[in-house]
Amino acid sequence: MTAKPFALQELPTDLMQERMPRHVAVIMDGNGRWAKRRGLPRIMGHRRGVDVLKSLLRCCRDWGIEALTAYAFSTENWGRPTEEVEFLMTLFERVLRQELQEMMQEDVQIRFVGNLVMLPRSLQAEIERAVTETQKNHGIRFTVATNYGGRQEILQACRAIATQVQAGQLEPEEIDQAVFERHLYTAGICDPDLLIRTSGEMRISNFLLWQMAYAEIYVTNTLWPDFNGEEFHRALINYQQRDRRFGKVNAP
């Protein structure tokens, strides 16, 4: 079944602009299953998934969402078949190269989080170029989690802080939430308000463990390549019906 395109116009009338999430995060699950059900190679699901992500990014921009973070490749994904991993690295590189001009035109600011030094050097170069050229853009902030793991992110933050303490640059009693967050990959990015996971899996898979503390989680059985504007609209309707108390009790 072909996914309907995302709506790229004004906000639907049944959504309230003042209750839109500032930051949406997505776990794009189900590319391989989508391809397998159609008798296609798994890589075809990833290709289709890129098109869906591009459409979602534009939809977020048009509907006034400030930030979108996509879980593109986890630290655990290296365990996939070598052919698939190599294709994904090549795909990331090609998409960055092809889409950079359009991102500049659409005022997108792109950022990558994760252990990037393990990526192919040619991909690292494309990432550096895209980040550098879009860093002064003022539109939607698009973050791509690549070779990312939430536990690893927390460990590297702890090591960095411990090094500062050992060097006498920081006192233990000075370590608070703000200090810790400055050492995360996502420093300077507001925490996600809404996490969307496709393919029906009920877990967050080591994604933004610290940052997801109070995110609203929306799970759909739809596979990522079939995720469309209707699905996104449904997720936002659901989000706006949530009572976000952040551990507090609303006044009677």
TORLUM-173884 format. One record per atom (N, C-alpha, C): x, y, z; residue in three letters. Coordinates in steps of 0.02 Angstrom, whole numbers, plus 50000, padded with zeros to 5 digits. Example, Ala and Ser with C-alpha at 12.3 -4.5 7.8 and 13.67 -1.06 7.14 Angstrom:
% TORLUM-173884
506604971650390ALA 506154977550390ALA 506604983550390ALA 506424988850354SER 506844994750357SER 506455000250394SER 
END
This chain:
% TORLUM-173884
500424994050000MET 500005000050000MET 500445006250000MET 500285010949958THR 500675017149953THR 500455022050006THR 500925024950042ALA 500765029750093ALA 500525036250062ALA 500015039350093LYS 499795045950070LYS 500325051050089LYS 500425056050047PRO 500945061050062PRO 500775065050124PRO 501295067850154PHE 501185072250211PHE 500855078750188PHE 500435081450230ALA 500145088050216ALA 500685093250229ALA 500805097450180LEU 501335102350187LEU 501045109450183LEU 500495110350217GLN 500185116850216GLN 500045119050288GLN 499535123050297GLU 499405125750363GLU 499155120250411GLU 499205121950475LEU 499025117250528LEU 498285115350523LEU 498125108850529PRO 497415106750529PRO 497025110250584PRO 496395111450570THR 495985115450616THR 495855111950683THR 495925105350685ASP 495795101850748ASP 496425101250791ASP 496965104550772LEU 497565104850813LEU 497655112050840LEU 497865112550903MET 497955119150934MET 498695121050931MET 498835126650900GLN 499525128750892GLN 499885129450959GLN 499525132051009GLU 499825133151075GLU 499985126651112GLU 499715121051088ARG 499845114651121ARG 500255109951077ARG 500555112651025MET 500985108550983MET 501635107051020MET 501925101151010PRO 502575099751041PRO 503105104151010PRO 503575106351051ARG 504145110151024ARG 504625105450988ARG 504695099451014HIS 505205094750990HIS 504895087750983HIS 504935085050924VAL 504695078250910VAL 505305073750896VAL 505315067850926ALA 505835062850911ALA 505495056750881ALA 505845053450835VAL 505555047550802VAL 506045041750802VAL 505785035850818ILE 506145029550808ILE 505845026450746ILE 506235026350692MET 505985024550626MET 506055017050615MET 505595013250643ASP 505655005950643ASP 505215002850590ASP 505454997450560GLY 505034993550515GLY 505234993850442GLY 505794996950426ASN 506004997350355ASN 506104990450325ASN 506474986150361GLY 506614979450335GLY 505984975250327GLY 505544975550377ARG 504924971750372ARG 504484974150315ARG 504474980750305TRP 504084983650250TRP 504324980650183TRP 504984980450174ALA 505264977750112ALA 505124970250106ALA 505214966550160LYS 505124959250158LYS 504414957450139LYS 503914961150165ARG 503214959650149ARG 503064960650075ARG 503494964550042ARG 503394965849970ARG 503874961949926ARG 504254957349957GLY 504724953349919GLY 505304957449893GLY 505474962849929LEU 506024967249907LEU 506624966549953LEU 507214968449931PRO 507794968549976PRO 507684973550032PRO 507974972250090ARG 507894976650147ARG 508104983850132ARG 508594984650088ILE 508844991350073ILE 508304995750042ILE 507814992550007MET 507274996549977MET 506844999750030MET 506774996450087GLY 506404999450143GLY 506755005550170GLY 507425005250173HIS 507805010950197HIS 507755016850149HIS 507765015450085ARG 507685020750035ARG 507015024250044ARG 506495020150050ARG 505825023050059ARG 505795026950125ARG 506135024350176GLY 506125027750241GLY 506425034650239GLY 506935035650197VAL 507235042350190VAL 506725047250163VAL 506335045150113ASP 505825049550084ASP 505295051550137ASP 505115046750179VAL 504625048150232VAL 504905053150281VAL 505545052350299LEU 505855056950346LEU 505885064050318LEU 506055064750254LYS 506075071250222LYS 505385074550225LYS 504875070750211SER 504195073450213SER 503995075550284SER 504185071450333LEU 504025073050402LEU 504375079450424LEU 504995080350404LEU 505375086250421LEU 505015092550395LEU 504795092250333ARG 504445098050304ARG 503775099250338ARG 503445093850356CYS 502795094550390CYS 502895097850458CYS 503405095650495CYS 503555098750560CYS 503695106250551CYS 504085107850501ARG 504235114950489ARG 503605118950474ARG 503175116250431ASP 502575119850411ASP 502065120450467ASP 502085115750514TRP 501605115850569TRP 501875119050632TRP 502455122250628GLY 502715126150683GLY 503085122250737GLY 503315116150721ILE 503705112250769ILE 504435114350763ILE 504755115950818GLU 505425118850817GLU 505985113850802GLU 505895107650824ALA 506445102850820ALA 506195095850805ALA 506575092250765LEU 506435085250749LEU 507085081350758LEU 507055075850796THR 507635071450804THR 507465064450779THR 507885061750736ALA 507755055150706ALA 508305050250727ALA 508095044350748TYR 508565039050767TYR 508745035250704TYR 509315037050674ALA 509495034350608ALA 509895027950613ALA 510355027550662PHE 510795021650666PHE 511045021150737PHE 510895015550770SER 511085014750839SER 511765011250845SER 512055011450904THR 512695007950915THR 512605000450906THR 511994998050916GLU 511864990850908GLU 511764988850835GLU 511634993650791ASN 511494992050721ASN 512094989450683ASN 512694990150712TRP 513284987250679TRP 513224979750674TRP 512794976850714GLY 512704969550713GLY 512274967050656GLY 512014971550615ARG 511614969550557ARG 512074966850502ARG 511784963650450PRO 512204961050396PRO 512654966450366PRO 513274964550351THR 513764969350326THR 513514973150266THR 513184969750221GLU 512934972950160GLU 512444978450177GLU 512014977250226GLU 511514982150245GLU 511834988250278GLU 512324986950322VAL 512674992450356VAL 513044996750305VAL 513394993550258GLU 513764997350208GLU 513285001450165GLU 512704998550149PHE 512215002350110PHE 511975008450148PHE 511835007550213LEU 511595013150253LEU 512105018750257LEU 512745017050265MET 513255022250268MET 513285026050201MET 513245022350146THR 513255025450080THR 512635029750069THR 512065027250093LEU 511435030950087LEU 511465037450126LEU 511705037150188PHE 511765043350228PHE 512185048550191PHE 512745046250164GLU 513215050650130GLU 512895053850068GLU 512565049650029ARG 512255052149968ARG 511685057049982ARG 511275055450031VAL 510715059850048VAL 510975066650072VAL 511485066550114LEU 511765072950138LEU 512025077150079LEU 512375073950034ARG 512655077549977ARG 512105080349933ARG 511585076449922GLN 511055078549876GLN 510575083649906GLN 510485083249972GLU 509965087350004GLU 510225093850035GLU 510875094750036LEU 511155100550071LEU 510895107150043LEU 510885107749978GLN 510655114049949GLN 509925115449967GLN 509515110249966GLU 508815111249984GLU 508735112950057GLU 509145109950101MET 509115111750172MET 509305119050182MET 509785121450144MET 509965128450148MET 509385132950126MET 509055131050072GLN 508495134950046GLN 507915135050096GLN 507825129550132GLU 507265128950179GLU 507465130950250GLU 508075133550258ASP 508315136350322ASP 508355131050377ASP 508485124850358VAL 508555119350407VAL 509245119550439VAL 509275118750504GLN 509915118150539GLN 509985110750559GLN 510485107450529ILE 510575100250542ILE 511135099150592ILE 511055094050632ARG 511555092250683ARG 511555084650690ARG 512135081950703PHE 512205074750714PHE 512425073450785PHE 512135068250816VAL 512345066350883VAL 512515058950884VAL 513025057250922GLY 513245050350926GLY 514005050050922GLY 514275044050921ASN 514995043050916ASN 515185043050842ASN 515295048950814LEU 515375049750742LEU 516065047350717LEU 516555046750762VAL 517225044950740VAL 517265037850713VAL 516765033750727MET 516765026850702MET 516465026350633MET 516195031750606LEU 515885031650540LEU 516425032050486LEU 516265029850425PRO 516745030550371PRO 516965037850363PRO 517595038750346ARG 517875045550342ARG 517505049950292ARG 517305046950236SER 516955050850185SER 516285053350212SER 515955049150253LEU 515315051250284LEU 515445056650336LEU 515975055850375GLN 516145061050424GLN 516245067750390GLN 516565067650332ALA 516695073850296ALA 516035077050273ALA 515565073050249GLU 514925075750227GLU 514525078450286GLU 514575074950343ILE 514235077350404ILE 514515084050425ILE 515175084550426GLU 515495090850447GLU 515295096550400GLU 515275095150336ARG 515095100350288ARG 514365102550298ARG 513915097850307ALA 513205099550315ALA 513085103450379ALA 513405101350433VAL 513325104750497VAL 513615111850493VAL 514195112550464THR 514515119050459THR 514105123850416THR 513875121550359GLU 513525125950313GLU 512825127850337GLU 512515123650379THR 511835125250402THR 511815128150472THR 512395128950505GLN 512385130850575GLN 512085137750589GLN 512095142150539LYS 511815148850549LYS 511085149450525LYS 510805143850503ASN 510105143850483ASN 509655144550544ASN 509065147350536HIS 508635148850592HIS 507965145150590HIS 507905140350544GLY 507295136550539GLY 507285130650586GLY 506925125450567ILE 506865119550610ILE 507545116450624ILE 507645114050685ARG 508265110850704ARG 508175103350695ARG 508545100650649PHE 508495093550630PHE 509105089850656PHE 508995085350704THR 509535081550734THR 509495074250712THR 510055071650690VAL 510085064750666VAL 510535060750714VAL 510245055850748ALA 510635051650794ALA 510945045950755ALA 511605046150748THR 511975041350706THR 512535038250746THR 512565031550747ASN 512995027850793ASN 512885030550863ASN 512255030850881TYR 512045033750945TYR 511795028350993TYR 511965029051056GLY 511695024851109GLY 511625029051172GLY 511035028851203GLY 510905032951261GLY 511355031351320GLY 511485024951333ARG 511925023051388ARG 512635025551376ARG 512855024851314GLN 513525027051297GLN 513585034651304GLN 513055038251286GLU 513065045551293GLU 513135047551367GLU 512765044151410ILE 512805045751482ILE 513495044051509ILE 513775038451488LEU 514455036551511LEU 514975041651490LEU 514945043951427GLN 515445048751404GLN 515365055351440GLN 514755057251458ALA 514645063351497ALA 514955062651567ALA 514855056851598CYS 515145055551664CYS 515905055851662CYS 516205052951610ARG 516935053051604ARG 517195060151595ARG 516845064051554ALA 517065070951542ALA 517025075051606ALA 516495074151645ILE 516425077851708ILE 516945075451758ILE 517065068951762ALA 517565066251808ALA 518255068951792ALA 518405069651728THR 519055072451707THR 519125079651730THR 518585083451726GLN 518605090451749GLN 518705090851825GLN 518375086351860VAL 518445086251933VAL 519165084351951VAL 519435079251918GLN 520115077051931GLN 520625082651917GLN 520485086751867ALA 520935092151849ALA 520835098351892ALA 520365098051939GLY 520235103751982GLY 519845109351948GLY 519525107851891GLN 519145112851855GLN 518415113151878GLN 518205108151917LEU 517515107651938LEU 517485104252006LEU 517085107052051GLU 516985104052117GLU 516385099252114GLU 516425093552149PRO 515875088752147PRO 515205091852164PRO 515205096452213GLU 514565099552233GLU 514285104252179GLU 514695105852130GLU 514455110152075GLU 514095106252021GLU 514125099652025ILE 513815095451974ILE 513065095151986ILE 512695098151942ASP 511965097951945ASP 511695095851877ASP 511045096151869GLN 510735093951806GLN 510985098051747GLN 511045104551756ALA 511265108951701ALA 511975107251680ALA 512415106051728VAL 513115104251712VAL 513125097651673VAL 512745092851697PHE 512735086251664PHE 512485086951592PHE 511955090751582GLU 511655091351516GLU 512125094851467GLU 512565099051492ARG 513045102451447ARG 513545097551419ARG 513615091651450HIS 514095086651426HIS 513765081151385HIS 513125081751371LEU 512785076951329LEU 512865078951255LEU 512785074151211TYR 512815075651139TYR 512305081051121TYR 511735080951156THR 511175085251138THR 511195092051173THR 511755094051199ALA 511815100551234ALA 511545106151190ALA 511105110251219GLY 510835115851182GLY 510185114251146GLY 509965107951147ILE 509335105951115ILE 508825104451169ILE 508225107251164CYS 507715105951215CYS 507515098551213CYS 507305095851270ASP 507105088851273ASP 506485087551230ASP 506425081551202PRO 505825079951162PRO 505195080251205PRO 504675082951175ASP 504005082751207ASP 503625076451186ASP 503765074151126LEU 503395068451098LEU 503885063751064LEU 503835057351082LEU 504215052051047LEU 503725047851009LEU 503845047050944ILE 503435042750902ILE 503855036650883ILE 503575030750895ARG 503915024650873ARG 503445020750826ARG 503695018950769THR 503305015050721THR 503425007650730THR 503015003550699SER 503054996250695SER 502804992650758SER 502534996350806GLY 502214993150863GLY 502654990850919GLY 503304991850914GLU 503754989650968GLU 503684994251028GLU 503604991351088MET 503474995251149MET 504114996151189MET 504604999351160ARG 505225000751196ARG 505555006851163ARG 506035009751200ILE 506375015751173ILE 507075014151147ILE 507305007951154SER 507905005451120SER 508515009851129SER 508655011751192ASN 509275015251207ASN 509315022151173ASN 508745025251163PHE 508695031651128PHE 508545037351177PHE 508995042151182LEU 508885048151222LEU 508635046551292LEU 508985042151327LEU 508745039751392LEU 508665045351442LEU 509135049951445TRP 509095055551491TRP 508545060451468TRP 508545061951404GLN 508115067151377GLN 507375065251375GLN 507225058651377MET 506535056351371MET 506165056051438MET 506465058951490ALA 506175058251557ALA 505435059851560ALA 505215065051525TYR 504505066951527TYR 504195067551458TYR 504485064151409ALA 504185064051342ALA 503555059851342ALA 503065062151304GLU 502475058051292GLU 502645053151236GLU 502465046851245ILE 502645041551198ILE 502035039351159ILE 502115039251093TYR 501575037151048TYR 501835031451005TYR 501515025651008VAL 501725019850969VAL 501175018150919VAL 501375017250856THR 500915015150804THR 501155008650773THR 500695004350752ASN 500874998150719ASN 501114999150647ASN 500995005050621THR 501205006650553THR 501955006150546THR 502195002950493LEU 502915002650480LEU 503145009450454LEU 503775011050469TRP 504015017850452TRP 503915019850379TRP 504045015650330PRO 503945017750261PRO 503225019450244PRO 502745017350285ASP 502035018950274ASP 501805024650320ASP 502245027250361PHE 502055032750406PHE 501935038950363PHE 501355042050372ASN 501165047550329ASN 500855053350368ASN 500595058250331GLY 500305064050363GLY 499715062450408GLY 499305057550386GLU 498745055450426GLU 498975052650493GLU 499485048450491GLU 499765045450552GLU 500045050850598GLU 500415055550569PHE 500715060850609PHE 500175065150641PHE 499665066650602HIS 499095070550628HIS 498775066950687HIS 498695060250680ARG 498395056250733ARG 498835056350796ARG 499495056050787ALA 499955056350844ALA 499905062950880ALA 499845068450843LEU 499795075050873LEU 499135076150909LEU 498595073450880ILE 497945073750915ILE 497995070150982ILE 498295064250981ASN 498385060351042ASN 498805064151092ASN 499345067251068TYR 499795071151112TYR 499415076951145TYR 499005080351107GLN 498655086151135GLN 498095084251184GLN 497925077851186GLN 497435075451234GLN 497755073251300GLN 498415072951301ARG 498775070851362ARG 498765076451414ARG 498765074451477ASP 498815079251533ASP 499535079051558ASP 499935083851538ARG 500655083851553ARG 500765087451620ARG 500835083651674ARG 500905086551741ARG 501625086551765ARG 502065082851732PHE 502775082551751PHE 502865080751825PHE 502465075851848GLY 502515073451917GLY 502115077451967GLY 501795082851945LYS 501415087051990LYS 500675085251987LYS 500285088452030VAL 499565087552030VAL 499245094152011VAL 498795093951963ASN 498475100051943ASN 498025102751998ASN 498005109352003ALA 497585112452055ALA 496845111052040ALA 496435109852092PRO 495725108352081PRO 495365114352053PRO 
END
